[in-house]
Amino acid sequence: MKITQIDVFQVDLPLHEGRYNWAGGKSVAVFDSTVVRLVCDSGLVGHGEVCPLGPVYLPAFATGVRAALAELAPALIGTDPRSIDAVNDRMDRHLKGQAAAKSALDMACWDILGKACDLPVHQLLGGRFGETVALYRAISQEDPAAMAARVGQYRSEGYRRFQLKVGGEADEDIERIRAAAAQLTPGDVLIADANTGWLPHQARRVVAAVRDLDIYIEQPCASYEECLTVRRACRQPFVLDESIVDVESFLRAHRDGAMDAINIKLSKLGGLTRARQLRDLCVRLGIAMTIEDSWGGDITTAAIAALAHSTPEALRFTATDFNSYVTRSIAEGAPQRRDGAMAASLQPGLGVTPHDAVLGTAVFTAA
């Protein structure tokens, strides 16, 4: 089996709630998503998706992703998509870095591999643990009262895990955390996620001011070293996200005792293949995981569900259903939220069929 054609599409994903705000005044209203379609000489077709969180979050942005795909796609024509490690090696030899672009192609290869084996991707990634995957809901940064009100709103939709976007001015963030924590009911989980937004002195003030609360603190500062100093002053469970970019950074953090849980973002690592490697290390070392991505629609959500559902429940902290945040569906068959949880598809591959009318005309094609 050989790849004979790769099509790249651009899709806008507007948000139900208008805007998504997080640390440092960053804000996005419409997410710019890229979808790839791999066509094989056997007739099998696979899809992948990548959607950076704007241009100022991680070192990836939508137009840059498509530029990188224009370099990578021709190099994969004639390769066997089922040989996923070989595909990743070829991508790495052809283009340094650019994990987000590689993630979309890697995801599409897993989709084809599942279809070729007549198995859902989660079975290929390790099996199916439990009936569903519990989800968290991100609470966009607003004033404290509005963010606290969101807790009840999202609980009514079935969520029990809430990721509060902080990382602003310390005094207001303390108010945000305390206001949201006051709305919790037994069984709820609150994560105060600064998305690298605090300086160390601000982070230490906040964690000291909320040390009596049963919450998680996530990625308070920009650098790993800064986060480690805050971790050592913090009594609550600690989550690292942006600092974990590969297996090497994870092993360093584990050696230093820098976290209790991490966020595994597919596109930050380069796709399902490398996310699975890190997931398996976390399982062996007892580190809990949130399985997610920077953003995305139905295809990304299907890939998240596949990796999350194949992760042992004891180590699966939570996951994300990005397709429920946006107003546009780009594919049939993607997991849908039910009572704060989702389930990976039982269909071969990722189980999704893109809407051709939504994808529109390809931005470019390699053949």
WOFENZI-V374421 format. One record per residue. N is the residue number from 0. RES is the residue in one letter. OMEGA is omega in radians with two decimals (none if undefined). BURIAL is # if it has 16 or more other C-alpha atoms within 10 Angstrom, else .. D_LAST is the distance of its C-alpha to the last C-alpha in whole Angstrom. Layout:
N & RES & OMEGA & BURIAL & D_LAST
N & RES & OMEGA & BURIAL & D_LAST
This chain:
0 & M & -3.11 & . & 15
1 & K & 3.01 & # & 11
2 & I & 3.14 & # & 9
3 & T & -3.09 & # & 6
4 & Q & 3.04 & # & 4
5 & I & 3.10 & # & 6
6 & D & 3.14 & # & 9
7 & V & -3.08 & # & 12
8 & F & 3.04 & # & 15
9 & Q & -3.13 & # & 18
10 & V & 3.03 & # & 22
11 & D & 3.12 & # & 25
12 & L & 3.08 & # & 28
13 & P & -3.13 & # & 31
14 & L & 3.06 & # & 34
15 & H & -3.01 & . & 37
16 & E & 3.00 & . & 39
17 & G & -3.13 & . & 38
18 & R & 3.04 & . & 38
19 & Y & -3.04 & # & 37
20 & N & 3.07 & # & 40
21 & W & -2.91 & # & 40
22 & A & 3.03 & # & 42
23 & G & -3.14 & . & 42
24 & G & 3.13 & . & 42
25 & K & -3.05 & . & 38
26 & S & 3.08 & # & 37
27 & V & 3.09 & # & 34
28 & A & 3.13 & # & 34
29 & V & -3.11 & # & 31
30 & F & -3.10 & # & 28
31 & D & -3.05 & # & 25
32 & S & 3.10 & # & 22
33 & T & 3.12 & # & 18
34 & V & 3.06 & # & 17
35 & V & 3.08 & # & 13
36 & R & 3.09 & # & 12
37 & L & 3.12 & # & 10
38 & V & -3.09 & # & 9
39 & C & 3.12 & # & 11
40 & D & 3.08 & . & 12
41 & S & -3.04 & . & 15
42 & G & 3.10 & . & 15
43 & L & 3.14 & # & 15
44 & V & 3.09 & # & 14
45 & G & -3.11 & # & 15
46 & H & 3.01 & # & 16
47 & G & -3.11 & # & 17
48 & E & 3.01 & # & 19
49 & V & -3.06 & # & 21
50 & C & 3.09 & # & 24
51 & P & 3.12 & # & 26
52 & L & -3.09 & # & 30
53 & G & -3.08 & # & 30
54 & P & -3.01 & . & 29
55 & V & 3.12 & . & 33
56 & Y & 3.04 & # & 33
57 & L & 3.13 & . & 30
58 & P & 3.06 & . & 29
59 & A & 3.06 & # & 25
60 & F & -2.88 & # & 25
61 & A & -3.13 & # & 22
62 & T & 3.06 & . & 21
63 & G & 3.07 & # & 21
64 & V & -3.10 & # & 19
65 & R & 3.05 & # & 16
66 & A & 3.11 & . & 16
67 & A & 3.10 & # & 16
68 & L & 3.09 & # & 13
69 & A & 3.05 & # & 11
70 & E & -3.02 & . & 13
71 & L & -2.98 & # & 12
72 & A & 3.14 & # & 9
73 & P & -3.12 & . & 7
74 & A & -3.11 & # & 10
75 & L & 3.09 & # & 9
76 & I & -3.12 & # & 6
77 & G & 3.11 & . & 9
78 & T & 3.11 & # & 12
79 & D & -3.07 & # & 14
80 & P & 3.11 & # & 15
81 & R & 3.12 & # & 18
82 & S & -2.89 & . & 19
83 & I & 3.09 & # & 19
84 & D & 3.11 & . & 22
85 & A & 3.08 & . & 19
86 & V & 3.13 & # & 16
87 & N & 3.09 & # & 19
88 & D & 3.13 & . & 20
89 & R & 3.12 & . & 17
90 & M & -3.11 & # & 16
91 & D & 3.12 & . & 20
92 & R & -3.10 & . & 20
93 & H & -3.06 & . & 17
94 & L & 3.11 & . & 19
95 & K & 3.07 & . & 22
96 & G & 3.11 & . & 23
97 & Q & -3.09 & # & 21
98 & A & -3.08 & # & 22
99 & A & 3.12 & # & 22
100 & A & 3.13 & # & 18
101 & K & -3.13 & # & 18
102 & S & -3.11 & # & 20
103 & A & 3.13 & # & 17
104 & L & 3.10 & # & 15
105 & D & 3.13 & # & 18
106 & M & 3.13 & # & 19
107 & A & 3.08 & # & 16
108 & C & 3.09 & # & 16
109 & W & 3.09 & # & 20
110 & D & 3.12 & # & 19
111 & I & 3.13 & # & 17
112 & L & 3.11 & # & 20
113 & G & 3.12 & # & 23
114 & K & 3.13 & # & 22
115 & A & 3.13 & # & 21
116 & C & -3.04 & . & 25
117 & D & 3.14 & . & 26
118 & L & 3.00 & # & 27
119 & P & -3.06 & # & 27
120 & V & -3.10 & # & 26
121 & H & 3.07 & # & 30
122 & Q & 3.11 & # & 31
123 & L & -3.12 & # & 28
124 & L & 3.08 & # & 29
125 & G & -3.14 & # & 33
126 & G & -3.07 & # & 34
127 & R & -3.13 & # & 36
128 & F & 3.11 & # & 39
129 & G & -3.09 & . & 41
130 & E & -3.09 & . & 41
131 & T & 3.12 & # & 39
132 & V & 3.11 & # & 38
133 & A & -3.05 & # & 40
134 & L & 2.95 & # & 39
135 & Y & 3.03 & # & 40
136 & R & 3.06 & # & 40
137 & A & 3.11 & # & 40
138 & I & -3.11 & # & 43
139 & S & -3.05 & # & 42
140 & Q & 3.07 & # & 44
141 & E & 3.05 & # & 47
142 & D & -3.02 & . & 51
143 & P & -3.10 & # & 52
144 & A & -3.14 & . & 54
145 & A & 3.14 & . & 51
146 & M & 3.08 & # & 49
147 & A & 3.13 & # & 51
148 & A & 3.14 & . & 51
149 & R & -3.14 & # & 48
150 & V & 3.12 & # & 49
151 & G & 3.12 & # & 51
152 & Q & -3.09 & . & 48
153 & Y & 3.06 & # & 45
154 & R & 3.12 & # & 48
155 & S & 3.08 & . & 48
156 & E & 3.06 & . & 45
157 & G & -3.14 & # & 45
158 & Y & 3.03 & # & 44
159 & R & 3.10 & # & 46
160 & R & -3.01 & # & 45
161 & F & 3.13 & # & 44
162 & Q & -3.04 & # & 43
163 & L & -3.11 & # & 45
164 & K & 3.12 & # & 43
165 & V & -3.13 & # & 46
166 & G & 3.07 & # & 45
167 & G & 3.10 & # & 47
168 & E & -2.93 & . & 51
169 & A & -3.10 & # & 53
170 & D & 3.14 & . & 56
171 & E & 3.10 & . & 54
172 & D & 3.06 & # & 51
173 & I & 3.08 & # & 54
174 & E & 3.14 & # & 55
175 & R & -3.09 & # & 52
176 & I & -3.11 & # & 52
177 & R & 3.14 & # & 56
178 & A & 3.13 & # & 55
179 & A & -3.14 & # & 52
180 & A & 3.14 & # & 54
181 & A & -3.13 & . & 57
182 & Q & -3.07 & . & 55
183 & L & 3.02 & # & 54
184 & T & -3.14 & . & 55
185 & P & -3.11 & . & 55
186 & G & 3.09 & . & 52
187 & D & 3.08 & . & 50
188 & V & 3.13 & # & 48
189 & L & 3.09 & # & 48
190 & I & 3.07 & # & 46
191 & A & -3.01 & # & 46
192 & D & -3.12 & # & 43
193 & A & 3.11 & # & 43
194 & N & 3.10 & # & 40
195 & T & -2.93 & # & 41
196 & G & -3.09 & # & 43
197 & W & 2.84 & # & 47
198 & L & -3.08 & # & 48
199 & P & -3.11 & # & 50
200 & H & 3.10 & . & 54
201 & Q & -3.13 & # & 52
202 & A & -3.14 & # & 51
203 & R & 3.07 & # & 54
204 & R & -3.09 & . & 56
205 & V & -3.09 & # & 54
206 & V & 3.07 & # & 54
207 & A & -3.08 & . & 58
208 & A & -3.11 & # & 58
209 & V & -3.05 & # & 56
210 & R & 3.12 & . & 57
211 & D & -3.06 & . & 59
212 & L & 3.11 & . & 56
213 & D & -3.10 & . & 54
214 & I & 3.01 & # & 51
215 & Y & 3.04 & # & 48
216 & I & -3.08 & # & 47
217 & E & 3.01 & # & 43
218 & Q & -3.07 & # & 42
219 & P & -2.98 & # & 45
220 & C & -3.04 & # & 44
221 & A & -3.06 & # & 41
222 & S & 3.08 & . & 42
223 & Y & -3.10 & # & 42
224 & E & 3.10 & . & 45
225 & E & 3.12 & # & 47
226 & C & -3.12 & # & 46
227 & L & 3.11 & # & 47
228 & T & 3.10 & . & 51
229 & V & 3.10 & # & 51
230 & R & -3.08 & # & 50
231 & R & 3.09 & . & 53
232 & A & -2.97 & . & 55
233 & C & 3.13 & # & 54
234 & R & -3.10 & # & 55
235 & Q & 3.02 & # & 52
236 & P & -2.94 & . & 49
237 & F & -3.11 & # & 47
238 & V & 3.00 & # & 43
239 & L & -3.14 & # & 40
240 & D & -3.03 & # & 37
241 & E & 3.14 & # & 35
242 & S & -3.11 & # & 37
243 & I & -3.04 & # & 35
244 & V & -3.14 & # & 32
245 & D & -3.13 & # & 31
246 & V & -3.10 & # & 34
247 & E & 3.13 & . & 36
248 & S & 3.08 & . & 37
249 & F & -3.10 & # & 38
250 & L & 3.07 & # & 40
251 & R & -3.13 & . & 42
252 & A & 3.11 & # & 42
253 & H & 3.12 & # & 43
254 & R & -3.12 & . & 46
255 & D & -3.06 & . & 47
256 & G & -2.96 & . & 48
257 & A & -3.06 & # & 46
258 & M & 3.01 & # & 45
259 & D & 3.13 & # & 46
260 & A & 3.06 & # & 42
261 & I & 2.98 & # & 39
262 & N & 3.07 & # & 36
263 & I & 3.08 & # & 33
264 & K & -3.04 & # & 30
265 & L & -3.03 & # & 26
266 & S & 3.08 & # & 24
267 & K & -3.09 & # & 27
268 & L & -3.14 & # & 27
269 & G & 3.07 & # & 23
270 & G & -3.11 & # & 23
271 & L & -3.07 & # & 24
272 & T & -3.10 & # & 24
273 & R & 3.03 & # & 27
274 & A & 3.09 & # & 28
275 & R & 3.12 & # & 29
276 & Q & 3.13 & . & 31
277 & L & 3.09 & # & 33
278 & R & -3.11 & # & 34
279 & D & 3.05 & # & 35
280 & L & 3.12 & . & 37
281 & C & 3.12 & # & 39
282 & V & -3.12 & # & 40
283 & R & -3.04 & . & 41
284 & L & 3.06 & . & 43
285 & G & 3.12 & . & 44
286 & I & -3.13 & # & 42
287 & A & -3.03 & # & 42
288 & M & 2.79 & # & 38
289 & T & 3.13 & # & 37
290 & I & -3.04 & # & 33
291 & E & 3.02 & # & 31
292 & D & 3.13 & # & 29
293 & S & 3.03 & # & 29
294 & W & 3.10 & # & 28
295 & G & 3.13 & # & 26
296 & G & -3.01 & # & 26
297 & D & -3.08 & # & 26
298 & I & 3.06 & # & 23
299 & T & 3.14 & # & 24
300 & T & 3.11 & # & 28
301 & A & 3.12 & # & 27
302 & A & 3.07 & # & 25
303 & I & -3.12 & # & 29
304 & A & -3.13 & # & 31
305 & A & 3.14 & # & 29
306 & L & -3.11 & # & 30
307 & A & -3.08 & # & 33
308 & H & 3.10 & # & 34
309 & S & 3.13 & # & 34
310 & T & 3.14 & # & 36
311 & P & -3.02 & # & 40
312 & E & -3.10 & # & 42
313 & A & -3.13 & . & 44
314 & L & -3.11 & # & 42
315 & R & -3.10 & # & 40
316 & F & 3.09 & # & 41
317 & T & -3.14 & # & 39
318 & A & -3.04 & # & 36
319 & T & 3.07 & # & 34
320 & D & -3.02 & # & 33
321 & F & -3.09 & # & 31
322 & N & 3.10 & # & 30
323 & S & 3.12 & # & 34
324 & Y & -2.96 & # & 34
325 & V & -3.03 & # & 32
326 & T & -3.04 & # & 33
327 & R & 3.03 & # & 29
328 & S & 3.13 & # & 28
329 & I & -3.12 & # & 24
330 & A & 2.97 & # & 24
331 & E & 3.01 & . & 26
332 & G & -3.13 & # & 28
333 & A & 3.06 & # & 28
334 & P & 3.11 & # & 31
335 & Q & -3.13 & # & 34
336 & R & 3.02 & # & 37
337 & R & 3.12 & . & 40
338 & D & 3.06 & . & 44
339 & G & -3.13 & # & 42
340 & A & 3.04 & # & 40
341 & M & -3.14 & # & 36
342 & A & 3.08 & # & 35
343 & A & 3.14 & # & 32
344 & S & 3.05 & # & 30
345 & L & -3.14 & # & 31
346 & Q & 3.13 & . & 28
347 & P & -3.10 & # & 25
348 & G & 3.09 & # & 23
349 & L & 3.07 & # & 24
350 & G & -3.09 & # & 25
351 & V & 3.05 & # & 23
352 & T & -3.08 & # & 22
353 & P & 3.03 & # & 20
354 & H & -3.10 & . & 22
355 & D & -3.13 & . & 19
356 & A & 3.12 & . & 22
357 & V & 3.13 & . & 22
358 & L & 3.12 & # & 19
359 & G & -3.13 & . & 19
360 & T & 3.14 & . & 16
361 & A & 3.03 & . & 13
362 & V & 3.00 & . & 14
363 & F & -3.13 & . & 10
364 & T & 3.00 & # & 6
365 & A & -3.13 & # & 4
366 & A & none & . & 0
